[in-house]
Amino acid sequence: MINGYAGKILHVDLTKGSLEIEEPPDELYRKYMGGSALGLYYLLKNTPAGADPYGPENTLAFMLSSITGAPIAGQSRATVVAKSPLTGGVGDSQAGGFWPAELKFAGFDGIVVRGVSATPVYLWINKGEVELRPADHLWGKPTREVDRMLAEELEDDRIEVAQVGPAGEKLIRFAAIMNMANRAHGRTGMGAVMGSKKLKAIAVRGGKKRLAISDPPGLRAIMQPSIKGIKEDDDMADLAKHGTLGVLEGQNAAGGLPTRNYLSGWMGYDRAASIGGERLFNDLLRGAAEGTQMKEGRETCYSCAVRCKRAVEAEWEGNAINPESGGPEYETASTFGSYCDIDDIHAISYANQLCNEAGVDTIATGATMAFAINCFEDGVITAEDTGGIELGWGKADAMIEMLKKTLDREGFGDILAEGSARAAAQIGNGAEDIAVTVKGTEFPAHMPQVKPSLAVIYAVNPFGADHQSSEHDPNYTPELVMESPDKYGKRAEDLGLTNPQPEEALNEAKVEYALTTQYAYSALDTAGICQFVFGPGWQLLGMEELAGALSAVTGEETTVDDLLTMGARRLNMLRAFNAREGFTREKDTLPKRLFEPLVGGPSDGMAVDRATLDAALESYYEQAGWDPVTGNPTPETLENLGLGWLLPELV
């Protein structure tokens, strides 16, 4: 067995109530590494084309990698894959915390779940022993309460729990799978799939056994400089202090903060500051009153010294905001804040808590609230539709009220619980032009109008618009590479990128940058590593260091080229799944709003140019080895990546 892996995959058939343990051959681990790619292998093998996302044939796979549980910052990540109820195509989502490492210590590299239970159950994995238990008493309970109840029931407050909240039980299409009540497998509706299977939770307790590492001194030599980097690197120091919310004011200053449902990229300097990282740090973090925010207001994931997670302790309108529910990230503050034109950080933090307790993706949820507000402002819907709720820009009370109805699937909230794309189709009356989605997935808070390569990535990404699937344009400019040759210059060169481009360019060289870094990010999701610690750009460590860490853990040489090949393999597996579902190039498009000029601030008048995007897409398909007519991988590309076994289903 290759070092780093547990060597076991747990297979759960909920229809039969059966539990089986597979011991995969080393070759399977070598080829797919773990994480997303290994999960996709089981998804493609076990889920037939055309399967109902909520049916027994849909496969829900949780996967780790060789370095999960190693003494490496950012390694405690798990991937979940399934057919997505939000997009009808592939679903893929990552989350951190302590649950992933605990699952590895319990003796498993992954869990493959099939079937549907007749009644609610939870899975209990205790130091290698596994059993299904009734979960009727947990059904309907919010995430924090379930954590408490299971700790009491199992008489162990050190268990880690991955679960669905009431949103997953209600099949809200953007429901998340939560652990620690604030770490979310948020995107693509994986929580709705888990809820449809009546699987309430997976509770895990690992043993004392730790990973077998091939070269501990070599691994320490790679990781030791990172401790210094956390304190001395400006990007990492800001991440540690402010979390991802530290970028909000900079995004606004560049005209790239989505405001009023993507009508603008600018909220105004003072209003953006009121929901930014410094405001949260000074006023809302646990311990703020005592001035101990750096100690009390931050949480972390297993073995990570960055400590970028927020813990908020405050209130809004008499409602307590608890640190156990975490705190808003940049995307959350944007979608519930600037998207809705709301500048109340307390209301945003309360919305974040409601989402985490119910178990939903805050990006999709906040963006859907903004969509509803936009529809109301434009007269597409009225108070008669919303049950009397007077939605409007900047109205935090009304937004929170509609959010609660959505999380309860009550009234108009039942329509919004389908996601903004499906809601728009149901509403009609021009609502389709107001929804900002790709493949049914709501847009994150990074704007293709000011980061042009994201226009391509958002369009082609198999599970819809995603800001964590490639590096962004500002990190590949001639000025930045010249200013920081040892970081940005070298990391680009490590990937074979030696032709930096102006930030506003969208040409063949920029497309090469987008695709190559998409392979790199795809490899990160397969290696099960945090994209805030390792990566091809601004991160603490680069792809060269990741290759070295993998080599040190497994004892098998891994190069950056190997990682890029793995990233390409995983990306083509994602795309192949969609091809089986009938997806073609016609799905690779952007919503109408992105082609309309932005209003106000530094990005006033900016828009995505259709002709430029079309040319960039042609270049992307050619460079990726995808058919320019269908937009799907060619047989030659799949064969070259060792994926020829997929061809019979794609003909």
PyMOL commands that set and color helices and strands:
alter all, ss='L'
color gray80, all
select helices_A, chain A and resi 26-32+35-46+99-105+143-153+166-169+187-196+216-232+234-253+269-273+277-283+288-290+293-296+323-325+330-336+338-340+345-358+362-377+383-386+396-407+412-416+420-427+431-433+453-460+473-476+478-483+485-494+508-527+543-554+560-580+585-587+592-595+601-603+610-624+635-640+644-650
alter helices_A, ss='H'
color red, helices_A
select strands_A, chain A and resi 9-13+18-22+60-63+78-83+90-95+110-114+121-126+129-134+160-163+177-179+183-185+199-205+298-299+309-310+314-316+319-321+437-438+441-442
alter strands_A, ss='S'
color yellow, strands_A
deselect
rebuild
show_as cartoon
